Amino acid sequence: MNTTFQTISPIDGSVYIERATASEKEIKSTIATAQKARKGWQNTSIQERATLCRKIVDYFLANADTMAEELTWQMGRPIRYTPFEITKGFKERAEHMIAIAEQSLADVKVSEKASFQRFIRREALGTVLVLAPWNYPYLTSVNAIIPAIMAGNTVILKHATQTPLCAERYAKAFEYAGFPEGVFQFIHVTHAQVSNMVKDKRIDYVAFTGSVGGGAAVQQAMGSRFINAGLELGGKDPAYVRADANLDHAVENLVDGAFFNSGQSCCGIERIYVHENLYDKFVAGFVDLTKTYKLGNPLDAEMTLGPMVKTAAANFAQAQVQKAVAAGAKSLVDPTLFSAHKINSPYMAPQVLIDVNHQMKVMLEETFAPVVGIMPVKNDTEAIRLMNDSQYGLTASVWTMDSDAALTIGNQIETGTFFMNRCDYLDPELAWTGVKNSGRGCTLSALGYEVLTRPKSFHLRSI
């Protein structure tokens, strides 16, 4: 029997969407259809796949404004920013992965040997299950979907129940592009049903983006199956502002890195370490800029902050702040400056904390909210120690005018991506990966194709 779920809009608490979850029969049919489509799709050329995938991008761009408004209603990001997830981020990543596919998937040549023809071919895995989150539903999913399709796999997409229309939009884009039946499908299912899908022997790879707990559940569901999963999990991403940093540049970019999308970003800035010589000026500038943000209805183009995705998420973050203040931290932003801020509401004002330390959960556990803690440090050594004092390792950044110093620091930071003078950005030409509890695997770049294919060696001898 089908059950239903509702997507509650954080804008006004209304039921924005109601959908039925798939029945067990529908799940089995979906997987069977994907399996049936595999051979035919694997036999298409990369050029054919690229032509169709570019039409997907065309669909997204043609419908960006409508999709952006849908997305704002579903998860609350201000409408002034939402279209760029499609017109900039999605477009950039999709087009790059399409462009590099032929070279990235080409046969690997080895040395010549008389009477032998030898090479390594990259074969599609089969069917890829993509489990996508709500915070950047198009940006996170495109990292897996487009390269999986370009590599010759079929894809089944399950989106978070907060953003189900995103999965449906993908389906419309694939239909518009003229893909063969079964190459791409979406499905609305429960967590328990996802677990059963992961266990199905016809699923060959799982691409998951979400919490550490969710990643552990995927790992457990895989059990003794000999398949891989890409797990992009949480982050508690640090920034270090050195004494030689461009102060204005660091303030402007780190405020944005901390509060964009209401802080609901895996690679958002959640903790900042500032050299003691710049500390007071940095904090003052950071707070002044934070106070210029506008919190309110995200459909209003003037707003720079919208609601968090759920009241429970805002309450969790506010509890972290309260515990930190009780332990000696000082909050520098009066929430009453933001008239939309309300207790027991998803509308949460940004918060800046000082006098924090690494005994406080706000500096150790993922907050995933518009909250940041700032600490002074004496030197690079202390900054490196504190940056590495985390269970996470997704991104880290240093703000300095000395690129040699940045490289020296970067070599010592336990992270998947290291930035100098920027943050909170995925470059599709670089591998997107994490260490420690930020997960495993890789998306984007040429390396992103490696996890979506298996090597097959050809060793041909002429007699």
C-alpha positions, 0 to 999 in steps of 0.5 A: 500500500502506498503512503503519502508524505507532505512537504511543509514550506518553511516560508509559511508552514503551509503544505506545499506538496503532497506525494505518494511513496512508491509501493514495493511493486513500483520499486521493483519495476523501477529497478527492473526497468533500469536494468533492462535499459543498461545494455542499450545505453552502454552501447551508445557513443559518448558523443550521443550521450553528450548531445542528450545531456546538453539538452538537459542543461537547455531544459534547466536553463529555459525553466530556471525561474520557475524551478527557482521559485519552486525551490524557494517554496520547498526549502526557503532560500531567498529568491534573489539567489535561488536561480543561480543554483541552476543558471550558474552552478548546475550549468557549470558542473554539468557542462564541464563533466560533459566536456571532459567525458570523452577524454576521461573515459578513453581507453588507458594505453600501456607500453607497446609490446610485440604481438600484443594489444593491451589496454584498459577500458573503463566500463559502466558499473550498471545502475547508480542510485543517487540519494540527494539532499534538500539544501542544494538539491540540484548542485549536489545531485548533478555531481553524480547524475550527469557523470553517471549517465555520461559513463554509460550507467542508468540512474535512479534518483531519490530526492529528500522529501523536502524537495521532491519537485527537484526529482520530478524536474529532472524527469521532465528534463530527461524526457525533453532531451529524448533519453531512452526509457529507463536510463533515468528514473526518480522515485519517492520512497521511505528510508526503510525502502531506500535501505532495501534498494541498497541491498538489491543486487541490481543496484551497483553504486550508491551516491549519497549526500547527507548527514553522517548518520545517513551515511552510516545507514547506507554503509550498514544497508550495503552490508556484505555486498561488494559495491561502493558508495560515494558518501558526502557527509557533514562538515565543520569547515574552518577558516584561518585569517593570517596577520597579512590577510586583506582584511576587507576581502576576508570579512566580506567573503567569510560573512557570505561563506558563513551565512549564505543559504542560512548556513545550511551548507556542508562546506559553509564556514562554521568556525574562524581563527584570526591572528591576534593582531587582526582579531579585534578589527576582523570581529568588528567588521564581521559583526557590522556586515552581518547586521546589514543582512535582511531576514524575512520572506524569501520570495521578497527580492530584498531579503538576503536571509530566508528561513531555515528549512524547519523549526527543529533545525533552528531550535537545534542551532539556538540551543547550541548558541545558548549552551555556548553562552552559558559556558562563557561565550559572548553573542555579538548580534542582538536577534531583535535587530532582525524583526522576522526572527522568532523563537520556535520558528524557522526564521532565525537571525544570524549569530556571531560568537566570541570567547568560544573554545573547543570544549563547546559543541558549537565549535565541534559539532555541525551546526548547519545554521547561520552561526559562527564562532571566532577565536584569536590565535597566536600563529600558524601552528596554533591555527593548524592545530585548531583547524584539525581538531575536528571529526570533519574534513570537507574544506578549509581556507586560509586568508593571506597574501603569502601563497607559499605560506598557504601551501605550507599550511594546506599541506598540514590541514586534514581536509578534502579541499583547501582554499586560499582567499575564497571558500564555499565553492566547488570547482568542477575541474577539481575533485570534490571529496572529504576526509574523516567523518566528512565521508569518502569517494569523489565527485567532479573532475576527471577523477569523478569518473573513476568511481562510476566505472570499473577497469577492464583489462584487454590482453590480446595476443596475435599468433 
